[in-house]
Amino acid sequence: MRLNPFNPGSVNVRRGGGGRGGFPGGGGGKIGCGTLVIALIGAVVFGVDPMQTIGMVEGTQTSAPARQVSNESTAEICDDNSYSVESCNALGSLNETWQPLFQQAGISFSQPTLTFLGGGTENTGCGMASSAMGPFYCPADQGIYIDTAFYDQLSRELGAQGDFARYYVMAHEYGHHVQKLTGMADQIRSAQSQQPQAANQLQVRMELQADCYAGVWAGRNRNLIEPGDLEEGLTAASAIGDDTLQRSAGRRVNPESFTHGSSEQRMRWLQIGLRTGDEDQCDTFADLRQ
């Protein structure tokens, strides 16, 4: 995908490593958005104990912890390696794509912060995070967290290669930011607390909607898509389906334990977003309201 170079003034990025220097504040409370699949990916790809991972990101705060001030410029942080350049290019494109849609809808828009993890731990609004957890979005501080080394693991361990596979990961996490800004994330979290028996089902629909939003971004930038991009994205979506991850971990496929959806579901909703370029087609909750 031929994304334009990022404008340093249009992206909000920082380098992680807060666990080594320390931030005030801390987590506590309920498991945040995306924690369960982070634990599963950590177990499959990095050999991390899932319960340890959940403990690291458990909880959300009402306000983000204070952050250390860095003397590095945005350009210096983004230019660290080819993957970080791609991530910043994707972030700039995602901001440029979604902000006008929020303005048209009369909904307040704010950009997420992208934090590059790299060794050590990071104190986030959702608790402690580390590189081993894989990419995630924290709704408490509206931040996307990623160690770009994950992309090598995505390619080697899960067979998802190519720049569009990596863009899909970023666009999916950005989809959670869209859900936070529209109020959907808070609504689902409330519903999960009131209907714990439906918590996993609601989580799956949240994740599938984020997949669809990732497709919407790509669909609205169709002129930048190159041959093979769609296949790369679908391969990535399939590789991180709950059923595929459970099989890879040597476990029995258990749909009741799904938190992100099957490979088929993830590919289907990514395609819906890409084909239509219309966020209104991403209502993964429609049948629950019938």
Order of alpha helices (4+ residues) and beta strands (2+ residues): beta-alpha-alpha-alpha-alpha-alpha-beta-beta-beta-beta-beta-alpha-alpha-alpha-alpha-alpha-alpha-alpha
